Amino acid sequence: MTKSLQKQDPLSLRTAEISGFEYDWWAGNVRLTDLSGKLLGAHLCHAALMSFVPGALVIQEAAYFQSGVPVSEQSLAFIPHLATLGIGVGAGGAVLDTSPFVLVGVFHFFIAVICLAGGLFHTYSGEADLGEAPEGSVASRVNYDWEDFESTSYIMGFHILCLSIACFLFAGNAAFGNGLYDPLVGEVRQISPNLNPITLVGYIFGFANGGWTPIGMAAVNNMEDLVGGHFLVATLTAIGGVFHILYRKPTPFFLRRPVFSVVNGGWVRQGFCNSEAILSFSVAGVGFIAVSSSIFVRYCDLAFPAEFYALDRSGSAAIQLALGLIWMLGGGLWHNVRGEKLYALRGK
């Protein structure tokens, strides 16, 4: 749908027919649905908060760390994860120095400041709608129109590519950099990844260690497969990200099905308000990852070594599973149904 049509028939006015909170102060980012610049500012401010809080808590944990007391007995939330990455620990998982933890926390502060600066700029000084930015500028290239498949695909491609880069950094550091803490040998070492795709894909379907298991990927029992799996995921997400950046159209497979319709020369997702549909899929994705990782928390001693985490992690896994199910069945389903209602109102 073109910008001119959007202005003649703004979707934000239609939403008031099914829900009356869109214009209240506590409605949150839903008020910014049609303001791409301000929504970007809100996201950057949120990213700043997500970086600042862990950084502060890591420094706090380092300040109160008790030397000589096992990490698993100190009710820590962040240091165990850093120790698993091989930061600040030696043989047997003993913490040798807490200064690396402080450095990690400070680094999070720098990231938070950068994100906050960008968020405040887009909130108060930048264009409220990135479509109003100078033609050819970076801002104009990442402007989105919820009804334009090409713009949302382009932006999604960069999001996926960022996930790939993060995954490559983790796996690359494990294989060629500092390494990871291997609980099987009780020390930090570089990992030579297993890159056999048959073995790695088999974990997804529960085939691991010569048999089948219902816990799937959480059954991994060696660091070589764990790091190799990250290399595989990084490669696949890189391919997906580049695909969405370069080929910004629904593939023939989807066009042959009643999924997209053509409106004013563009593709529109049938049956949904696209902003609600994308949010629905995103929330459901977060929920799926929470459920999946809760299985790792409960059963995978390789990813959660006993030296750093409690032996019985069932309570933590249950909380994460419950939150994941709420995200999936609650938030995802709610936005899915709301999107359908908004789509139905278009015909009025």
C-alpha positions in Angstrom: 0.0 0.0 0.0 1.4 3.4 -0.9 2.1 6.2 1.5 -0.7 8.3 0.0 -3.2 5.6 0.6 -2.0 5.2 4.1 -2.5 8.8 4.9 -6.0 8.8 3.4 -7.0 5.7 5.4 -4.6 5.4 8.4 -4.6 2.1 10.1 -4.1 3.7 13.5 -7.6 5.1 13.3 -9.1 1.7 12.6 -7.4 0.1 15.6 -9.5 2.3 17.9 -12.5 0.4 16.8 -11.3 -2.8 18.4 -9.1 -1.6 21.2 -9.2 1.7 23.1 -5.7 1.9 24.6 -3.6 2.9 21.5 -3.4 6.5 22.4 -2.9 6.2 26.2 0.5 6.9 27.7 0.8 3.3 28.9 0.1 1.8 25.5 3.9 1.6 24.9 5.3 1.2 21.4 2.0 0.4 19.8 1.5 4.2 19.6 4.5 4.3 17.3 3.3 1.7 14.8 3.1 4.2 11.9 6.1 6.3 13.0 9.2 4.4 11.9 11.7 6.9 13.1 10.3 7.1 16.7 9.8 3.4 16.8 13.5 2.9 15.9 14.4 5.4 18.7 12.3 3.3 21.2 14.0 0.1 20.1 17.5 1.7 20.6 16.6 3.0 24.0 15.3 -0.5 24.9 18.6 -2.0 23.6 20.5 0.5 25.8 18.5 -0.7 28.9 19.1 -4.3 28.0 22.9 -3.6 27.8 23.1 -1.4 30.9 21.3 -3.7 33.4 23.4 -6.8 32.7 26.6 -4.7 32.8 25.7 -3.2 36.2 24.7 -6.6 37.6 27.9 -8.3 36.4 30.0 -5.6 38.1 27.9 -6.0 41.3 28.5 -9.8 41.3 32.2 -9.2 40.8 32.3 -6.8 43.7 30.6 -9.3 46.0 32.4 -12.4 44.7 33.7 -14.7 47.4 37.1 -16.2 46.7 37.4 -19.9 47.7 33.6 -20.4 47.5 32.4 -22.4 44.4 30.6 -20.3 41.8 27.7 -22.7 41.9 27.1 -21.9 45.6 27.0 -18.1 45.4 23.6 -17.6 43.7 25.1 -15.8 40.8 23.3 -15.1 37.5 25.9 -13.6 35.1 29.3 -14.7 36.2 28.5 -18.4 35.6 27.7 -17.6 31.9 31.0 -15.7 31.6 32.9 -18.5 33.2 31.4 -21.0 30.8 32.8 -18.8 28.0 36.3 -19.3 29.6 36.5 -15.8 31.0 38.4 -15.4 34.2 38.6 -19.1 35.1 41.3 -21.8 35.1 41.6 -25.5 35.8 38.6 -27.0 37.6 36.5 -23.9 36.9 38.3 -21.9 39.6 37.9 -18.2 39.2 41.4 -16.8 38.9 40.6 -13.1 38.5 37.4 -11.0 38.7 38.8 -8.1 36.7 37.7 -9.6 33.4 34.1 -9.6 34.7 34.4 -5.9 35.5 35.7 -5.2 32.0 32.8 -7.1 30.5 30.4 -5.0 32.6 32.1 -1.7 31.5 32.0 -2.8 27.9 28.2 -3.2 28.3 28.1 0.4 29.6 29.8 1.7 26.4 27.3 -0.2 24.2 24.4 1.2 26.3 25.7 4.7 25.8 25.9 4.3 22.1 22.4 2.8 21.8 21.0 5.5 24.1 22.5 8.3 22.1 21.0 6.8 18.9 17.7 6.3 20.6 17.4 9.8 21.9 18.4 11.2 18.5 15.7 9.3 16.7 13.2 10.1 19.4 13.7 13.9 19.6 15.8 15.0 16.6 15.4 12.6 13.8 12.5 12.2 11.4 9.4 10.8 13.0 8.9 8.8 9.8 12.1 7.6 8.1 10.3 7.9 4.8 10.7 11.6 5.2 14.5 11.4 5.4 16.6 12.7 2.4 16.4 10.4 -0.6 19.4 8.1 -0.8 20.3 8.4 2.9 20.8 5.4 5.1 17.7 6.3 7.0 15.5 6.3 3.9 16.9 2.9 2.8 15.8 1.3 6.1 12.4 2.9 6.2 9.6 0.4 6.3 6.0 0.2 5.3 4.1 -2.6 7.1 2.2 -3.4 3.9 5.4 -3.5 1.7 6.9 -6.9 1.7 10.1 -5.7 0.1 11.0 -3.2 2.8 10.2 -5.5 5.7 12.1 -8.3 4.0 15.1 -6.0 3.6 15.2 -5.0 7.2 14.6 -8.6 8.4 17.6 -9.7 6.4 19.9 -7.4 8.4 18.4 -8.6 11.6 19.1 -12.2 10.6 22.6 -11.2 9.5 23.3 -9.7 12.9 22.4 -13.0 14.5 24.7 -14.8 12.2 27.6 -12.5 13.0 27.0 -13.0 16.8 27.0 -16.8 16.3 30.1 -16.7 14.2 31.9 -14.6 16.9 31.0 -17.2 19.6 32.0 -20.2 17.5 35.1 -18.4 16.2 36.3 -17.5 19.6 35.7 -21.1 20.8 37.7 -22.5 17.9 40.4 -19.9 17.3 40.4 -17.5 20.2 40.1 -17.8 24.0 38.2 -21.1 23.7 35.5 -22.4 26.1 35.5 -24.1 29.4 35.1 -27.8 28.8 33.7 -29.6 31.8 34.7 -33.0 30.4 38.4 -32.1 30.9 38.0 -29.3 33.5 39.8 -26.6 31.8 39.5 -23.8 29.2 40.6 -25.0 25.7 40.2 -24.3 22.0 37.6 -26.5 20.4 38.1 -28.2 17.0 34.5 -28.1 15.7 32.7 -31.1 14.2 31.4 -29.7 10.9 29.7 -32.9 9.7 26.2 -31.7 8.7 24.6 -35.1 9.1 25.6 -35.4 12.7 24.7 -31.8 13.5 21.3 -31.8 11.8 20.5 -35.2 13.4 20.4 -33.4 16.8 17.4 -31.4 15.6 15.4 -34.5 15.1 16.6 -36.2 18.3 19.3 -38.4 16.8 22.3 -38.1 19.1 25.0 -40.3 20.5 24.1 -43.4 18.5 20.3 -43.3 19.3 17.2 -41.3 19.6 16.4 -39.0 22.5 13.3 -36.7 23.2 15.5 -33.9 24.4 17.1 -33.4 20.9 19.9 -30.9 20.8 20.2 -30.8 24.6 21.6 -34.3 24.4 24.9 -33.0 23.0 27.7 -34.5 25.0 30.9 -33.1 23.5 32.2 -29.6 22.8 33.1 -30.4 19.2 29.5 -30.9 18.3 28.3 -28.0 20.3 30.7 -25.5 18.6 30.1 -27.2 15.2 26.4 -26.7 15.6 27.0 -22.9 16.1 29.0 -22.8 12.9 26.2 -24.5 11.1 23.5 -22.1 12.5 25.7 -19.1 11.7 26.1 -20.3 8.1 22.4 -20.9 7.6 21.4 -17.6 9.1 24.0 -15.8 7.0 22.5 -17.3 3.9 19.0 -16.4 5.1 20.0 -12.8 5.9 21.7 -12.3 2.5 18.7 -13.8 0.7 16.2 -11.5 2.3 18.5 -8.5 1.6 19.0 -9.2 -2.0 15.8 -11.1 -3.0 13.1 -9.0 -1.4 10.1 -10.8 -2.9 7.9 -13.8 -1.8 9.3 -16.9 -3.3 7.3 -18.8 -6.0 6.6 -21.4 -3.4 4.6 -18.9 -1.3 3.0 -17.1 -4.2 1.3 -20.3 -5.3 -0.5 -20.4 -2.0 -3.2 -18.1 -0.6 -0.7 -16.2 1.5 0.0 -13.0 -0.4 -2.1 -10.8 -2.6 -0.9 -8.0 -4.9 -2.1 -4.5 -4.0 -0.8 -1.5 -6.0 2.1 -3.5 -7.4 3.2 -4.8 -3.9 2.7 -8.0 -1.9 0.4 -7.9 1.1 0.1 -10.7 3.6 -3.5 -11.9 3.5 -5.4 -12.2 6.7 -3.2 -10.0 8.8 -2.3 -6.5 9.7 1.4 -6.9 8.8 2.7 -5.0 11.9 0.7 -7.3 14.2 1.6 -10.4 12.2 5.3 -9.6 12.4 5.1 -8.9 16.1 3.1 -12.1 16.6 5.8 -14.2 14.8 8.6 -12.4 16.7 7.0 -12.9 20.1 6.3 -16.6 19.3 9.9 -16.9 18.2 11.2 -15.6 21.5 8.9 -18.0 23.3 10.1 -20.9 21.2 13.7 -20.1 22.0 12.8 -19.9 25.7 11.2 -23.3 25.6 14.0 -24.8 23.7 16.7 -23.3 26.0 14.8 -24.5 29.1 15.5 -28.0 28.0 19.2 -27.2 27.8 19.0 -25.7 31.3 17.5 -28.8 32.7 19.4 -31.6 30.9 22.6 -30.3 29.3 25.4 -30.4 31.8 27.9 -29.6 29.0 26.4 -26.2 28.4 25.7 -25.6 32.1 28.6 -27.1 33.9 28.2 -28.2 37.5 31.2 -26.1 38.5 29.2 -22.9 37.7 25.5 -23.9 38.1 23.6 -25.9 40.7 23.3 -29.6 40.0 19.5 -29.4 40.2 18.4 -26.8 37.7 14.8 -28.0 37.4 13.4 -24.9 39.1 15.2 -22.5 36.8 14.1 -24.6 33.8 10.5 -24.6 34.9 10.4 -20.8 35.3 11.9 -20.4 31.8 9.5 -22.9 30.3 6.5 -21.2 31.9 7.6 -17.8 30.6 8.2 -19.2 27.1 4.8 -20.8 27.0 3.2 -17.5 28.1 5.1 -15.7 25.3 4.1 -18.3 22.7 0.5 -19.0 23.6 -0.2 -15.7 25.2 1.5 -12.8 23.4 1.9 -14.5 20.1 -1.7 -15.7 19.9 -3.1 -12.4 21.1 -1.3 -10.4 18.4 -2.2 -13.0 15.8 -5.9 -12.7 16.6 -5.7 -8.9 16.9 -4.0 -8.8 13.4 -6.9 -10.8 12.0 -9.4 -8.4 13.5 -7.5 -5.4 12.1 -7.4 -7.0 8.6 -11.2 -7.6 8.8 -11.8 -3.9 9.6 -10.1 -2.9 6.3 -13.2 -4.0 4.5 -15.5 -1.6 6.4 
